[in-house]
Amino acid sequence: MEQAGVWATGIELKAAARLLGVHIWTYSPTRIGLPNGKTVPASRLISIPPMSYQDATNTAVDIDNLPAIYLDNRNSHYNLVVEIVDANQ
């Protein structure tokens, strides 16, 4: 990522999750192909937990209670999600 136009991959996100001790979630809008040849909008939410589920004292860590970072992945670029809104409200 030293060069302009080069973005993080899953490897860098996994390393960041471990370094920061957080759970990283990435959202990617996509489309799903149907048997009739048409496509429909869809989305993908990917969980990237830290590599280790143990802390420095070798105690198991409950990953469901870790702080989280949410990223929006569009056009091969990650943007930080600063607010999550319930679409039903």
TIMI-2910 file (N, C-alpha, C, CB; in pm, 1 decimal, decimal comma, always signed):
<rs>
+----------+----------+----------+----------+----------+----------+----------+----------+----------+----------+----------+----------+------+
!      n_x !      n_y !      n_z !     ca_x !     ca_y !     ca_z !      c_x !      c_y !      c_z !     cb_x !     cb_y !     cb_z ! resn !
+----------+----------+----------+----------+----------+----------+----------+----------+----------+----------+----------+----------+------+
!    +81,2 !   -117,6 !     +0,0 !     +0,0 !     +0,0 !     +0,0 !    +86,9 !   +125,8 !     +0,0 !    -93,1 !     -1,2 !   +119,1 !  Met !
!   +211,8 !   +110,3 !    -33,1 !   +299,9 !   +225,7 !    -45,4 !   +265,4 !   +310,8 !   -166,2 !   +443,8 !   +180,7 !    -54,1 !  Glu !
!   +211,4 !   +245,8 !   -269,5 !   +186,2 !   +314,9 !   -395,0 !    +43,4 !   +366,3 !   -401,8 !   +214,2 !   +222,8 !   -512,7 !  Gln !
!    +25,1 !   +479,9 !   -469,1 !   -108,7 !   +534,6 !   -489,6 !   -192,3 !   +435,8 !   -570,0 !   -102,1 !   +671,9 !   -561,5 !  Ala !
!   -317,5 !   +423,7 !   -533,9 !   -407,9 !   +335,7 !   -606,8 !   -402,0 !   +190,4 !   -562,2 !   -377,8 !   +343,4 !   -751,9 !  Gly !
!   -325,4 !   +159,2 !   -457,9 !   -316,1 !    +23,2 !   -406,0 !   -390,4 !    +18,9 !   -273,1 !   -166,5 !    -22,1 !   -389,2 !  Val !
!   -484,7 !    -75,5 !   -260,8 !   -570,1 !    -79,7 !   -143,3 !   -544,1 !   -205,2 !    -61,7 !   -716,6 !    -72,7 !   -183,7 !  Trp !
!   -597,2 !   -205,1 !    +58,0 !   -582,7 !   -319,6 !   +147,6 !   -658,9 !   -440,7 !    +94,0 !   -632,2 !   -283,9 !   +288,6 !  Ala !
!   -608,2 !   -557,1 !   +126,0 !   -676,6 !   -681,9 !    +94,1 !   -716,9 !   -747,4 !   +226,2 !   -585,5 !   -777,4 !     +7,8 !  Thr !
!   -771,5 !   -866,2 !   +218,0 !   -809,4 !   -938,3 !   +338,8 !   -693,3 !   -961,0 !   +433,0 !   -870,1 !  -1069,4 !   +302,7 !  Gly !
!   -572,9 !   -976,3 !   +378,0 !   -455,1 !   -999,7 !   +462,9 !   -427,7 !   -877,9 !   +550,4 !   -330,8 !  -1032,4 !   +376,4 !  Ile !
!   -431,6 !   -759,0 !   +491,8 !   -407,3 !   -637,5 !   +570,1 !   -519,6 !   -613,7 !   +670,5 !   -393,0 !   -516,1 !   +477,5 !  Glu !
!   -643,1 !   -645,1 !   +630,8 !   -754,7 !   -626,9 !   +723,6 !   -743,3 !   -723,6 !   +841,3 !   -889,0 !   -647,1 !   +650,9 !  Leu !
!   -701,8 !   -846,1 !   +815,2 !   -682,1 !   -945,4 !   +921,8 !   -571,6 !   -897,5 !  +1017,2 !   -645,7 !  -1085,4 !   +861,3 !  Lys !
!   -463,1 !   -845,4 !   +961,8 !   -352,8 !   -794,3 !  +1044,6 !   -399,7 !   -674,8 !  +1128,0 !   -232,2 !   -753,6 !   +955,8 !  Ala !
!   -478,4 !   -586,4 !  +1067,6 !   -529,7 !   -469,5 !  +1141,0 !   -622,1 !   -513,5 !  +1253,6 !   -604,4 !   -373,5 !  +1045,6 !  Ala !
!   -706,4 !   -613,9 !  +1228,1 !   -797,2 !   -664,3 !  +1332,0 !   -718,6 !   -717,4 !  +1451,4 !   -888,2 !   -775,0 !  +1275,3 !  Ala !
!   -612,2 !   -790,2 !  +1421,3 !   -530,7 !   -845,5 !  +1530,9 !   -453,8 !   -735,9 !  +1603,8 !   -432,5 !   -950,6 !  +1477,0 !  Arg !
!   -392,3 !   -646,2 !  +1527,7 !   -313,3 !   -538,4 !  +1587,8 !   -399,4 !   -449,1 !  +1676,9 !   -246,6 !   -454,3 !  +1478,5 !  Leu !
!   -519,7 !   -417,5 !  +1629,9 !   -607,7 !   -327,6 !  +1703,9 !   -696,1 !   -401,0 !  +1805,2 !   -694,6 !   -250,7 !  +1607,1 !  Leu !
!   -701,8 !   -534,1 !  +1796,8 !   -785,6 !   -612,1 !  +1886,8 !   -933,7 !   -585,5 !  +1864,7 !   -749,2 !   -582,3 !  +2030,1 !  Gly !
!   -972,6 !   -573,8 !  +1737,2 !  -1111,5 !   -544,1 !  +1703,4 !  -1164,2 !   -646,0 !  +1602,8 !  -1124,4 !   -401,0 !  +1646,8 !  Val !
!  -1292,5 !   -646,5 !  +1587,2 !  -1361,1 !   -724,8 !  +1484,9 !  -1386,7 !   -628,9 !  +1369,2 !  -1496,2 !   -790,1 !  +1539,3 !  His !
!  -1347,9 !   -662,5 !  +1247,6 !  -1373,2 !   -577,0 !  +1131,9 !  -1481,9 !   -641,6 !  +1047,4 !  -1243,0 !   -554,3 !  +1048,4 !  Ile !
!  -1582,4 !   -562,6 !  +1015,1 !  -1692,4 !   -607,7 !   +929,3 !  -1687,5 !   -528,0 !   +800,2 !  -1831,3 !   -591,3 !  +1000,2 !  Trp !
!  -1695,1 !   -595,9 !   +686,6 !  -1699,2 !   -524,8 !   +559,2 !  -1831,0 !   -553,9 !   +489,2 !  -1579,7 !   -564,9 !   +469,4 !  Thr !
!  -1891,5 !   -448,8 !   +437,6 !  -2016,5 !   -458,8 !   +362,9 !  -1984,4 !   -432,5 !   +215,8 !  -2125,0 !   -357,7 !   +417,2 !  Tyr !
!  -2033,3 !   -518,7 !   +128,4 !  -2011,4 !   -501,9 !    -15,5 !  -2143,5 !   -519,5 !    -89,1 !  -1905,6 !   -603,1 !    -68,2 !  Ser !
!  -2190,9 !   -412,7 !   -155,2 !  -2308,5 !   -431,1 !   -239,0 !  -2268,8 !   -513,9 !   -361,4 !  -2369,4 !   -293,5 !   -281,4 !  Pro !
!  -2356,4 !   -598,0 !   -408,0 !  -2325,3 !   -684,1 !   -521,5 !  -2454,3 !   -716,3 !   -595,2 !  -2253,6 !   -814,4 !   -475,4 !  Thr !
!  -2446,6 !   -802,4 !   -692,3 !  -2564,7 !   -848,9 !   -763,9 !  -2557,1 !  -1000,2 !   -774,9 !  -2575,7 !   -782,8 !   -904,9 !  Arg !
!  -2672,0 !  -1063,8 !   -772,2 !  -2678,8 !  -1209,4 !   -784,1 !  -2747,5 !  -1243,3 !   -916,2 !  -2755,3 !  -1273,2 !   -662,4 !  Ile !
!  -2686,4 !  -1332,9 !   -992,2 !  -2745,1 !  -1376,3 !  -1118,6 !  -2855,8 !  -1478,4 !  -1096,5 !  -2637,7 !  -1434,9 !  -1209,3 !  Gly !
!  -2963,6 !  -1461,5 !  -1169,7 !  -3076,8 !  -1553,6 !  -1162,4 !  -3072,1 !  -1649,5 !  -1280,8 !  -3211,3 !  -1476,1 !  -1160,1 !  Leu !
!  -3139,7 !  -1764,4 !  -1271,5 !  -3139,4 !  -1860,8 !  -1382,5 !  -3191,8 !  -1802,2 !  -1513,2 !  -3222,2 !  -1981,4 !  -1345,5 !  Pro !
!  -3278,6 !  -1699,3 !  -1506,2 !  -3332,8 !  -1640,2 !  -1627,9 !  -3239,2 !  -1537,5 !  -1692,6 !  -3464,7 !  -1575,3 !  -1597,4 !  Asn !
!  -3119,6 !  -1523,1 !  -1636,4 !  -3020,8 !  -1430,9 !  -1692,5 !  -3025,4 !  -1291,4 !  -1633,3 !  -3039,7 !  -1421,4 !  -1839,1 !  Gly !
!  -3128,3 !  -1259,4 !  -1558,1 !  -3137,3 !  -1128,4 !  -1493,8 !  -3057,1 !  -1129,6 !  -1364,2 !  -3285,3 !  -1090,1 !  -1466,2 !  Lys !
!  -3029,0 !  -1010,8 !  -1314,2 !  -2959,5 !  -1000,5 !  -1185,9 !  -3042,9 !   -917,9 !  -1090,2 !  -2819,0 !   -938,3 !  -1203,1 !  Thr !
!  -3023,9 !   -942,1 !   -962,8 !  -3093,5 !   -865,8 !   -859,2 !  -2990,6 !   -811,5 !   -760,6 !  -3199,6 !   -954,1 !   -785,9 !  Val !
!  -3019,8 !   -693,6 !   -703,0 !  -2926,8 !   -639,1 !   -603,3 !  -2917,6 !   -730,0 !   -482,2 !  -2970,3 !   -498,8 !   -560,1 !  Pro !
!  -2800,7 !   -735,3 !   -425,1 !  -2776,9 !   -813,8 !   -304,6 !  -2666,1 !   -744,7 !   -226,8 !  -2739,2 !   -962,9 !   -338,4 !  Ala !
!  -2631,1 !   -800,5 !   -114,5 !  -2519,5 !   -745,1 !    -37,6 !  -2448,8 !   -858,5 !    +32,1 !  -2567,7 !   -638,8 !    +65,0 !  Ser !
!  -2326,3 !   -829,0 !    +71,1 !  -2242,7 !   -928,4 !   +138,6 !  -2181,9 !   -861,9 !   +261,2 !  -2130,9 !   -985,0 !    +43,1 !  Arg !
!  -2195,0 !   -925,4 !   +376,9 !  -2134,4 !   -877,2 !   +500,2 !  -2031,6 !   -980,4 !   +542,6 !  -2241,6 !   -853,0 !   +612,6 !  Leu !
!  -1906,1 !   -939,5 !   +547,8 !  -1797,4 !  -1031,8 !   +579,0 !  -1739,4 !   -997,6 !   +715,3 !  -1687,5 !  -1027,1 !   +470,2 !  Ile !
!  -1722,7 !  -1098,9 !   +797,6 !  -1666,0 !  -1084,0 !   +930,6 !  -1516,8 !  -1114,3 !   +926,1 !  -1737,7 !  -1176,3 !  +1031,5 !  Ser !
!  -1436,6 !  -1022,4 !   +980,7 !  -1291,8 !  -1044,1 !   +989,3 !  -1252,8 !  -1031,4 !  +1136,4 !  -1211,4 !   -941,1 !   +899,0 !  Ile !
!  -1255,0 !  -1143,9 !  +1209,7 !  -1214,9 !  -1138,6 !  +1350,8 !  -1062,4 !  -1136,4 !  +1361,1 !  -1273,2 !  -1259,9 !  +1429,5 !  Pro !
!  -1010,0 !  -1100,9 !  +1478,6 !   -864,4 !  -1110,3 !  +1496,9 !   -816,9 !  -1253,0 !  +1471,8 !   -823,9 !  -1064,8 !  +1639,5 !  Pro !
!   -691,1 !  -1269,3 !  +1431,2 !   -636,7 !  -1402,0 !  +1401,0 !   -640,4 !  -1493,4 !  +1522,1 !   -494,0 !  -1390,1 !  +1350,2 !  Met !
!   -621,7 !  -1436,7 !  +1639,4 !   -615,7 !  -1516,2 !  +1761,0 !   -739,1 !  -1490,5 !  +1844,7 !   -488,6 !  -1485,0 !  +1841,1 !  Ser !
!   -793,0 !  -1594,5 !  +1901,9 !   -906,1 !  -1579,1 !  +1991,8 !   -861,0 !  -1583,9 !  +2136,8 !  -1010,3 !  -1686,9 !  +1965,3 !  Tyr !
!   -731,4 !  -1559,7 !  +2159,5 !   -677,3 !  -1557,1 !  +2294,0 !   -600,5 !  -1427,8 !  +2313,5 !   -587,0 !  -1679,5 !  +2320,3 !  Gln !
!   -601,0 !  -1376,6 !  +2436,4 !   -524,4 !  -1256,6 !  +2464,2 !   -381,7 !  -1294,7 !  +2504,7 !   -592,7 !  -1172,7 !  +2574,9 !  Asp !
!   -303,8 !  -1196,8 !  +2545,2 !   -161,9 !  -1220,7 !  +2576,6 !   -142,8 !  -1318,2 !  +2692,3 !    -93,4 !  -1089,4 !  +2609,9 !  Ala !
!   -241,4 !  -1333,8 !  +2779,6 !   -229,4 !  -1427,0 !  +2891,8 !   -283,2 !  -1565,0 !  +2855,7 !   -303,3 !  -1372,8 !  +3014,0 !  Thr !
!   -312,8 !  -1586,0 !  +2726,8 !   -363,0 !  -1713,2 !  +2675,3 !   -505,0 !  -1742,8 !  +2724,6 !   -269,2 !  -1826,6 !  +2716,0 !  Asn !
!   -576,6 !  -1637,8 !  +2762,5 !   -715,3 !  -1651,3 !  +2804,7 !   -804,6 !  -1634,5 !  +2682,8 !   -751,1 !  -1547,5 !  +2915,2 !  Thr !
!   -903,2 !  -1721,2 !  +2668,5 !   -994,3 !  -1713,4 !  +2553,8 !  -1066,8 !  -1578,7 !  +2553,7 !  -1096,8 !  -1830,3 !  +2556,7 !  Ala !
!  -1083,9 !  -1521,5 !  +2435,8 !  -1150,1 !  -1393,2 !  +2419,4 !  -1285,8 !  -1416,5 !  +2353,0 !  -1062,4 !  -1295,1 !  +2335,4 !  Val !
!  -1389,2 !  -1354,5 !  +2407,2 !  -1523,4 !  -1362,8 !  +2348,0 !  -1530,1 !  -1260,9 !  +2234,6 !  -1636,7 !  -1336,3 !  +2455,8 !  Asp !
!  -1518,4 !  -1308,0 !  +2110,3 !  -1511,4 !  -1214,3 !  +1997,1 !  -1641,0 !  -1137,0 !  +1976,7 !  -1477,1 !  -1289,2 !  +1869,9 !  Ile !
!  -1752,0 !  -1186,3 !  +2030,8 !  -1878,2 !  -1113,5 !  +2016,3 !  -1878,4 !   -983,9 !  +2096,6 !  -1994,8 !  -1201,3 !  +2059,8 !  Asp !
!  -1788,6 !   -972,3 !  +2194,1 !  -1783,4 !   -851,9 !  +2276,4 !  -1666,5 !   -760,4 !  +2242,7 !  -1776,2 !   -890,0 !  +2420,5 !  Asn !
!  -1597,5 !   -788,0 !  +2132,3 !  -1487,1 !   -701,4 !  +2091,2 !  -1541,0 !   -573,1 !  +2028,4 !  -1394,4 !   -774,9 !  +1992,1 !  Leu !
!  -1466,4 !   -462,4 !  +2039,0 !  -1505,0 !   -343,6 !  +1963,6 !  -1501,8 !   -378,2 !  +1814,5 !  -1410,4 !   -222,5 !  +1995,8 !  Pro !
!  -1576,4 !   -304,2 !  +1734,4 !  -1584,0 !   -335,4 !  +1591,4 !  -1558,7 !   -212,4 !  +1506,0 !  -1720,2 !   -394,8 !  +1557,1 !  Ala !
!  -1504,6 !   -238,6 !  +1388,2 !  -1488,7 !   -137,5 !  +1284,0 !  -1571,5 !   -185,6 !  +1166,2 !  -1336,2 !   -115,2 !  +1244,2 !  Ile !
!  -1652,7 !    -96,0 !  +1109,5 !  -1736,1 !   -130,3 !   +995,1 !  -1685,2 !    -55,1 !   +872,1 !  -1885,7 !    -96,7 !  +1023,1 !  Tyr !
!  -1663,8 !   -129,8 !   +763,4 !  -1615,8 !    -71,2 !   +639,0 !  -1714,5 !    -98,0 !   +526,7 !  -1477,4 !   -126,5 !   +602,9 !  Leu !
!  -1730,3 !     -0,5 !   +439,4 !  -1815,4 !    -12,4 !   +321,4 !  -1722,6 !    -27,7 !   +201,2 !  -1911,7 !   +112,5 !   +305,4 !  Asp !
!  -1731,1 !   -140,9 !   +132,2 !  -1641,3 !   -170,5 !    +20,3 !  -1716,1 !   -152,1 !   -111,3 !  -1584,5 !   -315,0 !    +31,2 !  Asn !
!  -1689,0 !    -40,4 !   -177,6 !  -1750,8 !    -11,4 !   -307,9 !  -1641,8 !    +28,8 !   -406,5 !  -1858,7 !   +101,7 !   -295,8 !  Arg !
!  -1652,7 !    -22,0 !   -526,5 !  -1557,7 !    +11,4 !   -632,9 !  -1413,3 !    -15,2 !   -590,6 !  -1573,6 !   +157,6 !   -673,4 !  Asn !
!  -1390,3 !   -126,9 !   -522,1 !  -1257,1 !   -168,1 !   -476,4 !  -1193,5 !    -68,2 !   -381,5 !  -1166,5 !   -188,9 !   -594,5 !  Ser !
!  -1274,9 !     +2,7 !   -305,4 !  -1223,7 !   +100,4 !   -209,3 !  -1302,2 !    +86,7 !    -79,1 !  -1234,1 !   +246,1 !   -265,8 !  His !
!  -1233,3 !    +89,2 !    +34,9 !  -1297,4 !    +80,0 !   +165,5 !  -1321,2 !   +218,4 !   +222,9 !  -1212,5 !     -3,5 !   +261,5 !  Tyr !
!  -1441,9 !   +242,9 !   +270,4 !  -1474,5 !   +366,1 !   +341,5 !  -1524,1 !   +328,0 !   +479,9 !  -1581,5 !   +451,0 !   +264,2 !  Asn !
!  -1488,9 !   +406,8 !   +578,6 !  -1532,4 !   +383,2 !   +715,1 !  -1680,7 !   +416,2 !   +727,3 !  -1449,1 !   +466,9 !   +814,8 !  Leu !
!  -1755,7 !   +328,3 !   +789,8 !  -1896,2 !   +354,5 !   +819,8 !  -1900,9 !   +428,6 !   +951,5 !  -1980,7 !   +222,2 !   +825,5 !  Val !
!  -1955,2 !   +550,1 !   +949,8 !  -1956,4 !   +629,9 !  +1071,8 !  -2091,5 !   +626,4 !  +1141,7 !  -1918,9 !   +772,7 !  +1040,5 !  Val !
!  -2194,4 !   +575,3 !  +1072,4 !  -2325,3 !   +566,6 !  +1134,1 !  -2401,3 !   +448,7 !  +1073,5 !  -2404,1 !   +699,0 !  +1115,8 !  Glu !
!  -2467,5 !   +372,8 !  +1158,0 !  -2551,1 !   +262,9 !  +1112,0 !  -2695,4 !   +301,8 !  +1140,3 !  -2512,9 !   +126,8 !  +1182,0 !  Ile !
!  -2776,7 !   +300,9 !  +1035,8 !  -2916,0 !   +342,7 !  +1047,1 !  -3005,6 !   +222,8 !  +1019,2 !  -2947,7 !   +459,9 !   +949,4 !  Val !
!  -3106,7 !   +205,2 !  +1101,1 !  -3204,7 !    +99,3 !  +1080,3 !  -3299,4 !   +143,9 !   +969,1 !  -3283,2 !    +67,0 !  +1212,5 !  Asp !
!  -3301,3 !    +72,9 !   +858,7 !  -3383,8 !   +109,6 !   +743,2 !  -3531,7 !    +99,4 !   +773,3 !  -3350,4 !    +21,9 !   +624,9 !  Ala !
!  -3569,1 !    +28,3 !   +879,2 !  -3710,5 !    +12,8 !   +914,1 !  -3764,2 !   +125,4 !   +999,3 !  -3731,1 !   -116,2 !   +985,6 !  Asn !
!  -3681,3 !   +221,5 !  +1035,1 !  -3728,7 !   +332,4 !  +1119,1 !  -3740,1 !   +459,4 !  +1040,1 !  -3636,2 !   +354,1 !  +1237,4 !  Gln !
+----------+----------+----------+----------+----------+----------+----------+----------+----------+----------+----------+----------+------+
</rs>
